Amino acid sequence: MRDQITPLIITYNEAPNIARTLGKLSWAKRIVVIDSGSTDETLDMLRRLPQVEVIGHPFSDFASQCNFGLTQVATPWVLSLDADYELSDALAAELAGLRVPDDAAGYRARFVYRIFGRALRGTLYPPRTVLYRKDRAHYRNEGHGHRVAIDGKILPLGGVIYHDDRKPLARWFDSQRRYAQVEARYLLETPAAKLKRSDRIRRLGWAAPIGVVFYTLFVKGCILDGWPGWYYALQRLCAETLIALEILERRWGGTRRGGAA
């Protein structure tokens, strides 16, 4: 089965992460990387592996970047990975022995979140479809992120993927600021009936920052993980606060400026 799979990775300045991602893909005959102009050591690290093919492509949005990547894949199956994902040994072994039913179009995987390499008991990161038939897939934007739409049955994988982003904190804040702008626009412009329950809560503009720390620490159990659990809870608090502020600014800012005029 693994001979029919091409890993697809989207990169931009991922030097702190990409080596761990590639380290679990030694079985792949070809790895397609779509890079949008990295200026750190990412490209040098990628070119050290002969099976990696780096293709430069300007970034407009995540869905467009991934859809372009699909056009560069020649195998029937795609393993779509972010540059801060790391396959568990169990999942890598599972791919080797996977027996695919005729009606299966894709597989979803669960994630274990890591803080500086330390695994947490829980995460707010949902399972995602990461392995799928190329001819059944198309990406679409959803808020600041992207999701793949699959035509057919999606089955679960037993092994997990580690999510372990070790980019500097300053870059994390910069990314979250940009994500918050896109996410706020998505939450406000999408009809409430089409939003998930969690997104309807976030759309209120105040509830998510208040609840996310309690939910992360106590419902997800991260309080038992010590300082990495608190670090993750504070990350989520900062991210949700930025989104809430963007929502309130868009909702009330125009009224205030109009009244001042």
Rosetta blueprint (number, residue, H / E / L):
1 M L
2 R H
3 D H
4 Q H
5 I E
6 T E
7 P E
8 L E
9 I E
10 I E
11 T E
12 Y L
13 N L
14 E L
15 A L
16 P L
17 N L
18 I H
19 A H
20 R H
21 T H
22 L H
23 G H
24 K L
25 L L
26 S L
27 W L
28 A L
29 K L
30 R L
31 I E
32 V E
33 V E
34 I E
35 D E
36 S L
37 G L
38 S L
39 T L
40 D L
41 E L
42 T H
43 L H
44 D H
45 M H
46 L H
47 R L
48 R L
49 L L
50 P L
51 Q L
52 V E
53 E E
54 V E
55 I E
56 G E
57 H L
58 P L
59 F L
60 S L
61 D L
62 F H
63 A H
64 S H
65 Q H
66 C H
67 N H
68 F H
69 G H
70 L H
71 T H
72 Q L
73 V L
74 A L
75 T L
76 P L
77 W E
78 V E
79 L E
80 S E
81 L E
82 D E
83 A L
84 D L
85 Y E
86 E E
87 L E
88 S L
89 D H
90 A H
91 L H
92 A H
93 A H
94 E H
95 L H
96 A H
97 G L
98 L L
99 R L
100 V L
101 P L
102 D L
103 D L
104 A E
105 A E
106 G E
107 Y E
108 R E
109 A E
110 R E
111 F E
112 V E
113 Y E
114 R E
115 I E
116 F L
117 G L
118 R E
119 A E
120 L L
121 R L
122 G L
123 T L
124 L L
125 Y L
126 P L
127 P L
128 R E
129 T E
130 V E
131 L E
132 Y E
133 R E
134 K H
135 D H
136 R H
137 A E
138 H E
139 Y E
140 R E
141 N E
142 E E
143 G L
144 H L
145 G E
146 H E
147 R E
148 V E
149 A E
150 I E
151 D L
152 G L
153 K E
154 I E
155 L E
156 P E
157 L E
158 G E
159 G E
160 V E
161 I E
162 Y E
163 H E
164 D L
165 D L
166 R L
167 K L
168 P L
169 L H
170 A H
171 R H
172 W H
173 F H
174 D H
175 S H
176 Q H
177 R H
178 R H
179 Y H
180 A H
181 Q H
182 V H
183 E H
184 A H
185 R H
186 Y H
187 L H
188 L H
189 E H
190 T L
191 P L
192 A H
193 A H
194 K H
195 L L
196 K L
197 R H
198 S H
199 D H
200 R H
201 I H
202 R H
203 R H
204 L L
205 G L
206 W L
207 A H
208 A H
209 P H
210 I H
211 G H
212 V H
213 V H
214 F H
215 Y H
216 T H
217 L H
218 F H
219 V H
220 K L
221 G L
222 C H
223 I H
224 L H
225 D H
226 G L
227 W H
228 P H
229 G H
230 W H
231 Y H
232 Y H
233 A H
234 L H
235 Q H
236 R H
237 L H
238 C H
239 A H
240 E H
241 T H
242 L H
243 I H
244 A H
245 L H
246 E H
247 I H
248 L H
249 E H
250 R H
251 R H
252 W H
253 G H
254 G H
255 T H
256 R H
257 R H
258 G H
259 G H
260 A H
261 A L
